[in-house]
Structure formats: C-alpha cells, structure tokens
Amino acid sequence: MLVCFSTNVFAELIVMKCKNYRYKYVSDESSTIIYSANIKRDRKNFHKFCPSEVNDSNKHFLKSIEGVELIVSDYVATCKTAKSVLKQGIGTDSVSITDFKKLTRSSKFKWNGSPQSQNEKCKLEKS
C-alpha cells in the first residue's frame, strides 16, 4: 500500500520599513500574524505586534498592557490599546493602523497624558 501526502502550504510574507519600525505580515491558510521591530532597539528581532501580555519577546521595553484589541482584515492591522506602560513612559487610548497594501502607518494616542498622532509612508522591503 502506497500513501502519498501533499503539503501545499501557501504562505504570504510582506515586510515594510517605516521611520522607526519594521512590520512583518505573515499569512498562511490558518492564520495571519503581524510582527514589529524597533529599528534601533530591536534591530531585526521581531516580536508580535499589538501584544496582549508581557512575555520574553517584549519585556525589554514593555512593563504592562491593558485593553488590547487587534483586528486584521484586507492587509490592514488595527491595534487598539487602553493602556500600555513602557520603560520610557505611559501610553493610553491608542489606535494604530498599519496598512500593508498602501504601505502606510498612522496612530493616535496619549503619551504621558499628552495627545499625539503619527502618519507616515513606509517602504516595501520584501513581498
């Protein structure tokens, strides 16, 4: 008896570089995961984007995080965070939108109580 297995696995990878971060979109038949890496701090050591908890991959910059929601649809990752305590300060009421098709990133948040916003064009590194 001869048994054959087919391993047709479709995976998609998009890496884009913005001013301070690299973002990685990894999608296969079962899931889509977004990663990020600070260009100076992390170099190319990616960690999960929009983490819901402190873990070994992000504890070097993240102390605690609350109220996290990640929505990924049509190559757009939207991260909503109620409060994140980082080693450099406290972020609250954050909404970050990373678009892997338009190669853009925007966010609105409060940093140590002061309202902030960011809009930037990014460059495709790998597709």
VOPAGU-2260 file (C-alpha; in pm, 1 decimal, decimal comma):
REM VOPAGU-2260
SITE   aa  ch    i         X         Y         Z
SITE  MET   A    0       0,0       0,0       0,0
SITE  LEU   A    1     138,3     338,6    -102,6
SITE  VAL   A    2      28,6     651,4      83,6
SITE  CYS   A    3     110,7     995,9     -54,8
SITE  PHE   A    4      75,4    1320,8     129,0
SITE  SER   A    5      62,9    1660,0     -31,4
SITE  THR   A    6     195,4    1955,9     160,4
SITE  ASN   A    7      75,1    2250,4     -42,4
SITE  VAL   A    8     116,9    2527,8     210,1
SITE  PHE   A    9      52,1    2878,5      87,9
SITE  ALA   A   10     228,3    3143,5     289,5
SITE  GLU   A   11     249,4    3514,1     227,4
SITE  LEU   A   12     514,7    3744,9     369,2
SITE  ILE   A   13     523,0    4124,1     346,8
SITE  VAL   A   14     790,3    4328,8     525,4
SITE  MET   A   15     771,3    4706,9     529,5
SITE  LYS   A   16    1009,2    4958,9     679,5
SITE  CYS   A   17     879,6    5278,0     835,8
SITE  LYS   A   18    1076,0    5556,0    1006,8
SITE  ASN   A   19    1132,5    5379,6    1339,6
SITE  TYR   A   20     987,4    5030,8    1291,6
SITE  ARG   A   21     979,3    4735,0    1056,8
SITE  TYR   A   22     649,8    4549,3    1026,3
SITE  LYS   A   23     604,1    4193,1     906,1
SITE  TYR   A   24     279,0    4044,7     774,7
SITE  VAL   A   25     279,6    3663,3     776,4
SITE  SER   A   26     -25,5    3479,9     648,3
SITE  ASP   A   27     -92,5    3116,2     570,0
SITE  GLU   A   28    -401,6    2900,7     529,2
SITE  SER   A   29    -479,9    2901,8     901,8
SITE  SER   A   30    -384,4    3246,2    1036,4
SITE  THR   A   31    -235,2    3590,1     987,8
SITE  ILE   A   32      21,6    3721,2    1235,1
SITE  ILE   A   33     172,2    4069,8    1245,6
SITE  TYR   A   34     518,4    4133,0    1388,6
SITE  SER   A   35     713,6    4451,7    1454,3
SITE  ALA   A   36    1066,7    4550,4    1545,5
SITE  ASN   A   37    1206,7    4886,6    1650,1
SITE  ILE   A   38    1487,4    4959,0    1404,7
SITE  LYS   A   39    1735,5    5082,7    1668,6
SITE  ARG   A   40    1631,2    4887,9    1977,0
SITE  ASP   A   41    1530,0    4551,0    1831,2
SITE  ARG   A   42    1723,9    4557,9    1503,4
SITE  LYS   A   43    1562,5    4270,9    1315,2
SITE  ASN   A   44    1445,8    4072,8    1620,1
SITE  PHE   A   45    1071,1    4082,6    1559,6
SITE  HIS   A   46     804,7    4040,4    1827,6
SITE  LYS   A   47     427,6    4010,4    1793,6
SITE  PHE   A   48     264,9    4341,3    1704,3
SITE  CYS   A   49      -8,1    4456,5    1944,3
SITE  PRO   A   50      79,9    4215,3    2226,0
SITE  SER   A   51    -189,4    4127,0    2477,7
SITE  GLU   A   52      62,7    4043,1    2750,8
SITE  VAL   A   53     422,1    4091,8    2858,7
SITE  ASN   A   54     640,9    3799,2    2753,1
SITE  ASP   A   55    1004,6    3714,3    2679,5
SITE  SER   A   56     995,5    3878,0    2335,3
SITE  ASN   A   57     876,8    4221,7    2459,2
SITE  LYS   A   58     975,3    4250,1    2825,9
SITE  HIS   A   59    1281,6    4456,5    2730,6
SITE  PHE   A   60    1051,4    4754,9    2660,1
SITE  LEU   A   61     701,0    4665,6    2791,1
SITE  LYS   A   62     610,2    4660,8    3161,9
SITE  SER   A   63     232,1    4605,8    3139,3
SITE  ILE   A   64     -56,6    4634,8    2894,7
SITE  GLU   A   65    -437,0    4656,1    2926,4
SITE  GLY   A   66    -741,3    4653,3    2699,5
SITE  VAL   A   67    -579,3    4525,3    2379,8
SITE  GLU   A   68    -771,9    4451,7    2060,5
SITE  LEU   A   69    -608,5    4353,2    1729,8
SITE  ILE   A   70    -813,9    4347,5    1409,8
SITE  VAL   A   71    -654,3    4220,6    1086,9
SITE  SER   A   72    -851,4    4249,5     763,7
SITE  ASP   A   73    -753,7    4302,6     398,5
SITE  TYR   A   74    -383,6    4359,6     476,9
SITE  VAL   A   75    -465,3    4622,5     742,2
SITE  ALA   A   76    -376,3    4569,8    1109,5
SITE  THR   A   77    -561,0    4788,3    1360,6
SITE  CYS   A   78    -431,9    4780,2    1717,4
SITE  LYS   A   79    -635,4    4938,0    1997,1
SITE  THR   A   80    -484,3    4963,6    2344,6
SITE  ALA   A   81    -639,5    5118,1    2655,6
SITE  LYS   A   82    -311,1    5146,9    2848,4
SITE  SER   A   83      47,5    5040,1    2795,5
SITE  VAL   A   84     324,4    5100,3    3046,0
SITE  LEU   A   85     662,2    5106,6    2876,1
SITE  LYS   A   86    1004,1    5166,1    3026,5
SITE  GLN   A   87    1002,9    5517,1    2871,1
SITE  GLY   A   88     650,1    5622,6    2973,3
SITE  ILE   A   89     276,4    5551,8    2963,7
SITE  GLY   A   90      58,5    5532,2    2653,7
SITE  THR   A   91    -320,9    5545,6    2674,6
SITE  ASP   A   92    -617,8    5542,9    2434,6
SITE  SER   A   93    -402,5    5422,4    2146,3
SITE  VAL   A   94    -524,2    5335,2    1796,9
SITE  SER   A   95    -261,7    5230,0    1543,2
SITE  ILE   A   96    -336,4    5140,2    1181,1
SITE  THR   A   97     -71,9    4960,7     974,1
SITE  ASP   A   98    -163,8    4913,6     606,9
SITE  PHE   A   99      48,4    4659,8     418,6
SITE  LYS   A  100    -112,5    4738,2      79,3
SITE  LYS   A  101     -84,2    5117,2      90,4
SITE  LEU   A  102     245,2    5092,4     285,6
SITE  THR   A  103     131,5    5345,0     545,6
SITE  ARG   A  104     109,3    5367,5     921,2
SITE  SER   A  105     -91,8    5606,1    1137,3
SITE  SER   A  106    -164,6    5628,7    1507,6
SITE  LYS   A  107    -337,2    5845,8    1766,4
SITE  PHE   A  108    -263,6    5812,1    2137,2
SITE  LYS   A  109    -182,6    5992,4    2459,4
SITE  TRP   A  110     180,8    5972,4    2568,4
SITE  ASN   A  111     227,3    6055,5    2937,0
SITE  GLY   A  112    -109,1    6238,4    2916,2
SITE  SER   A  113     -25,9    6448,2    2607,9
SITE  PRO   A  114    -222,7    6382,6    2284,4
SITE  GLN   A  115      -2,8    6262,3    1996,2
SITE  SER   A  116     -50,8    6148,5    1637,8
SITE  GLN   A  117     170,9    5996,8    1370,3
SITE  ASN   A  118     126,9    5949,4     996,5
SITE  GLU   A  119     394,9    5803,7     777,9
SITE  LYS   A  120     466,4    5642,3     445,3
SITE  CYS   A  121     667,9    5323,8     457,7
SITE  LYS   A  122     876,9    5129,7     207,8
SITE  LEU   A  123     833,9    4773,6      92,2
SITE  GLU   A  124    1134,7    4558,9     189,5
SITE  LYS   A  125    1005,2    4216,7      96,4
SITE  SER   A  126     694,5    4072,9     -60,8
